């Protein structure tokens, strides 16, 4: 893959994680207080998605910055590519 293709993939991945996080937050809100119980499997899924969204490789702003820099012909300035 070229640098531009890898940067585009990084930007798209960040956007995908953002949409997934929003969807899980909507489901969590719709679940009400029962979603915080330890015996509810959704609780762990919610936490997993939150953790994934906090990872530097999944961050939307960072991914779009890398993609934008690649489009402009600049160095990505990251090792996560």
Helices and strands as residue ranges (DSSP letters): H 3-31, G 32-36, H 41-54, G 56-58, H 60-71
